[in-house]
Amino acid sequence: MQQPGYIFVNPYKNLWAVILLTLFFGPIGLLYATFIGSICMLIVTAILFFIPLKGSGLLIILLWIICIYWGAYSVNRYNKKLMQQHLDLQS
């Protein structure tokens, strides 16, 4: 007699959630999508915040926009990987 198999389902990550989180919280909101990316962006943002350079405010705004893009890209890649795993299990 064959034992029933168990399928573990990982939830998909919401694209709009990561966009809003990174829009309002920047690198901290990036934690929802990617831990390593969030730590990298937190370090770069902290360096720019604590070392006063001419134009560092503009760079921080640019980093905020990069966080939004990076979060959306990471969630999209994560969801595609889950979808591919699901399709591989069906075949």
C-alpha positions as CSV (number, residue, x, y, z in Angstrom):
1,M,0.0,0.0,0.0
2,Q,1.3,3.4,-1.0
3,Q,1.7,6.1,1.7
4,P,0.0,9.4,0.9
5,G,2.5,12.1,-0.1
6,Y,2.6,15.5,1.5
7,I,2.9,18.6,-0.5
8,F,4.2,21.7,1.2
9,V,3.0,24.9,-0.3
10,N,4.9,28.1,0.1
11,P,2.8,31.2,-0.2
12,Y,3.3,33.7,-3.0
13,K,4.6,37.1,-2.0
14,N,2.5,40.1,-2.9
15,L,4.0,42.5,-5.4
16,W,1.9,45.5,-4.2
17,A,2.9,44.8,-0.6
18,V,6.6,45.0,-1.3
19,I,6.1,48.2,-3.4
20,L,4.2,49.9,-0.5
21,L,6.6,48.6,2.1
22,T,9.7,49.8,0.3
23,L,8.0,53.1,-0.7
24,F,7.3,53.9,3.0
25,F,10.1,52.2,4.8
26,G,12.9,52.0,2.1
27,P,15.5,49.4,2.9
28,I,13.6,48.1,6.0
29,G,10.6,47.3,3.8
30,L,12.9,45.4,1.5
31,L,13.1,42.7,4.3
32,Y,9.8,41.3,3.0
33,A,11.4,40.5,-0.4
34,T,15.1,39.8,0.3
35,F,17.0,39.7,3.6
36,I,20.5,40.1,2.1
37,G,19.4,42.9,-0.2
38,S,17.8,44.7,2.7
39,I,21.0,44.5,4.8
40,C,23.1,45.8,1.9
41,M,20.8,48.7,1.3
42,L,20.7,49.5,5.0
43,I,24.5,49.7,5.2
44,V,24.7,51.9,2.1
45,T,21.9,54.2,3.3
46,A,23.5,54.5,6.8
47,I,26.9,55.4,5.3
48,L,25.3,58.1,3.1
49,F,23.2,59.3,6.0
50,F,26.0,59.6,8.6
51,I,28.7,60.8,6.2
52,P,27.6,64.2,5.1
53,L,28.5,64.6,1.4
54,K,27.3,67.2,-1.0
55,G,24.3,65.7,-2.8
56,S,23.9,62.8,-0.4
57,G,20.2,63.6,0.1
58,L,19.7,63.0,-3.6
59,L,21.6,59.8,-3.4
60,I,19.4,58.6,-0.6
61,I,16.3,59.3,-2.7
62,L,17.9,57.4,-5.5
63,L,18.6,54.5,-3.2
64,W,14.9,54.5,-2.1
65,I,13.9,54.1,-5.7
66,I,16.4,51.3,-6.2
67,C,14.9,49.6,-3.1
68,I,11.4,49.7,-4.7
69,Y,12.8,48.2,-7.9
70,W,14.9,45.6,-6.2
71,G,12.0,44.5,-4.0
72,A,9.6,44.2,-7.0
73,Y,12.2,42.2,-8.9
74,S,12.9,39.9,-6.0
75,V,9.3,39.1,-5.4
76,N,8.6,38.5,-9.0
77,R,11.6,36.2,-9.2
78,Y,10.5,34.3,-6.0
79,N,7.0,33.9,-7.4
80,K,8.2,32.6,-10.8
81,K,10.5,30.1,-9.0
82,L,7.5,28.8,-6.9
83,M,5.4,28.6,-10.1
84,Q,8.1,26.6,-11.9
85,Q,8.4,24.2,-8.9
86,H,4.6,23.7,-9.0
87,L,4.7,23.0,-12.7
88,D,7.6,20.6,-12.3
89,L,5.6,18.6,-9.6
90,Q,2.6,18.3,-12.0
91,S,4.6,16.8,-14.8
